[in-house]
Amino acid sequence: MTPRSAKTWMLAFALFGPSSLGPVRAGPAFQEAPPSTAKESPGEASKGATEDPAGSRKEPPASPDAATRATTAPAPNSDVLEVASGGGNVWVVTRDPIVVGRWRLLHHHTGMEGQHARISRALQSRPIAIAARDDEVLVAMPSSPVPGKEIDLLSLTVQQDPTMGNFYELPLDSWKVLANIPSDRPFKGLALGPAGPQVLLGPPETDSGGKRTVEATEGESAPPTARLLEQRAFTWHERPLPEVLLRASDLRLLPSVGTTEVTILARGDSGTARLHQCSEDVWSTFDLGIDFADVDRVCQTATRLGFAARGSKASRLELGVLRGEDLLDVASVDRPARAWGLGAVEEDLLVIVTWDPQDEAGRGAVLVSRVDAVNGTVESPVAWTRLPLDVSDWLQLPLIGMLMVVALLAIVLFRPTEDPRLPLQNGVVPMPMGRRLLALLLDLSPGFVLAVLLFKAPFSGASPLSIWTSEVALSAPGSLVIGVTLLHEAVSELIWGRSFGKLVFGGVVRSSTGARPTSGAILLRALFKGVVLYAPVLGVFAFISPARQGIPETVSRTVVADRLARSNPPEA
């Protein structure tokens, strides 16, 4: 195992526990704890915080080493709902309503039928930040509650099966582990740019005495400044920043839209919000016309940035979109009382609020208000609930396991009392296993070709072994191969006593006595052959049987005879 793959497994187990080794079952609803008036101290997201049975967070006493913690990534505020959107996808981080202390990454796509959100991953702790672009999402997780540790950066890519319409993520049931985020300076945001993940680290903050928490090292003429990092080929590369941003403490890295490579929001000299954008290594800046402190949330629509800012009243939010260098007002809405975030689908803004924990009768994933960015129409909130039937929760591995158990029980309960060597005693010569496997491959080939044409899947994805996954979308090609194979084999064996593969390689299906088998025996053999194709490990019985009888032949009292052997009884 390579060091990187070992790191992947250790990180998955540390972050997600044993559940990372398989699909996590979802509860009936999702919810977030009510917002708290106290903000979490930097670095306290996964250390010392406790939860009562109702799900609200209790903050630990303040620690004296605040200066040390200032260099670690800050925990998200309790009223912030982490939301990221891109390419018709919306990702939301919510608290798990079933398991205390666990979180869930929800996924919604505009192609879903109805207002639904599926559980993408279960998380053992709250992410520091998430970011998305097109079909990929980044998740920054605290690697350790110890101050000064690096931040783990994980990635998922969502896919949709064009035939079945199901959504799934790659890698399956795990994460793509990227290079860790340095935490030697304050974390100022995560983004997914055109070239890869981006991280903004601000200059070291000052303590109450005006002294920087990170002093200049020997040989440095000045204390460390802000850094903009971009990850390529599992390595962080530093991008140059304008002089005005190097020592600015109030910075936020925002999503980039279109050809823009980097977007940073900073506080101007008069306290206003100034937007700095980089395209083709050329920086431009302009004033948004609002105070930096009033900017609450920022999201990316299909072609522009969306903003949510504090209104003239504390109970109101002003929504706007950026057109050129102008921030256009879109709508004014009530400020949510619970944790909330800002997302987008196409050109419309989404105000996403956690479900009311007191509403036991109608729990859903999140409440979403869609705002038309053109005319400012605000639609009534709708609940993104769980998909009504997630077939992958019950279909794949449990069903295959059940088929294996049924096949083994059939051997015990219905095994013929005849001697296993009866076919040999009747002069039947079994077909050699080498030619029998070649005949099977030839019989599988029509299904392979059909699966590749219909699903546009590679040959590896069309393999029957691909059904061993919790994702129905990935198992469909393999299931089609098995179904087509069983159909044409059963029909041809009912008519001619042999499939196309057996015809080419010299095989024929006989009864244990050497006679032509009955139609019932052929159909029973086809049924249990499907079980073996779904669970190929069961094919080992054919290798240890004297007459090369596997589970299908044993149950149906048949044998695959060698038609080329002259000693075989003649066909009836």
Secondary structure, DSSP 4 states (H G I P E B T S, - for coil): --HHHHHHHHHHHHHHGGGGGSPPPP-S----PPP-SSPPPTT-TTSS-EE-TTS-EEPPPPPS-HHHHTTSPPPPPTTB--EEEETTEEEEEEE-SSSTT-EEEEEEETTSSSSB-EEEEEESS--SEEEEETTEEEEEEES-SSTTPPEEEEEEEEEE-TTT--EEEESTTS-EE-PPBP-SS-EEEEEEETTEEEEEEPPPPB-TTS-BSSPPPTT-SS----EEEEEETTEEEEEP--HHHHT-SSEEEE---TT--EEEEEE-TTSEEEEEEEETTEEEEEEEEEEGGGEEEEEE-SSSEEEEEE-SSTTEEEEEEEETTEEEEEEEEEPPSS-EEEEEETTEEEEEEE--TT--TT--SEEEEEE-TTT--BPPPEEEBPPS--GGGTSHHHHHHHHHHHHHHHHHHH--SS-TTHHHHTT--BPPHHHHHHHHHHHHHHHHHHHHHHH---TTTTSGGGGSSS-HHHHHHHHHHHHHHHHHHHHHHHHHSS-HHHHHHTEEEEETTSSPPPHHHHHHHHHHHHHHHHSGGGGHHHHHSTT---HHHHHHTEEEEETT-TTSPPP-
